[in-house]
């Protein structure tokens, strides 16, 4: 779907309602809880934890991260989605950085080794993985979830083949990997999930 199509959906509030009524992604919650016990992040409790939510949509995950005390930057190509995210953050008294940028056009430069957590949830842009990985701070994690093909289907620009996601994380510590039915009520198609930790 093109960005203008997403804008139309968010302007109609159809997609925003779906996003914001849905609970935060279960894998994100599990990962954040695991990181809260991580001695690497605990070594300096005064150091704010940095999270980057790429293709954030209207921000159900970004808002939840900010509520957990993370410094959050959320990026999406849809100006309508980011407007809704900013509005919802203001309503909740949350301070987060929400930016409009077309990720396919590299409009958001991902700062190197800047993020304790990078999330790419239900968005597939294969050439984004390398840039996102470079943005993960040593000891930090990248969470990726993408739809995968059904048996007999060929991979597409928006669906991974089974077994493909893990190939983008050679040399990283795989903390979690799963393929199968989505555990997120907002998504019905089967998915691949990964949580990978930077070893450098």
Secondary structure as UniProt FT lines:
FT   HELIX           3..11
FT   TURN            12..13
FT   HELIX           14..21
FT   HELIX           26..36
FT   HELIX           39..42
FT   TURN            43..46
FT   STRAND          50..54
FT   TURN            57..58
FT   HELIX           60..67
FT   TURN            68..69
FT   STRAND          71..76
FT   HELIX           79..92
FT   STRAND          97..100
FT   HELIX           103..105
FT   TURN            112..113
FT   STRAND          115..121
FT   TURN            126..127
FT   HELIX           128..135
FT   STRAND          136..148
FT   TURN            151..152
FT   TURN            157..158
FT   STRAND          159..160
FT   TURN            162..163
FT   HELIX           165..169
FT   TURN            170..171
FT   STRAND          173..180
FT   TURN            185..186
FT   STRAND          191..197
//
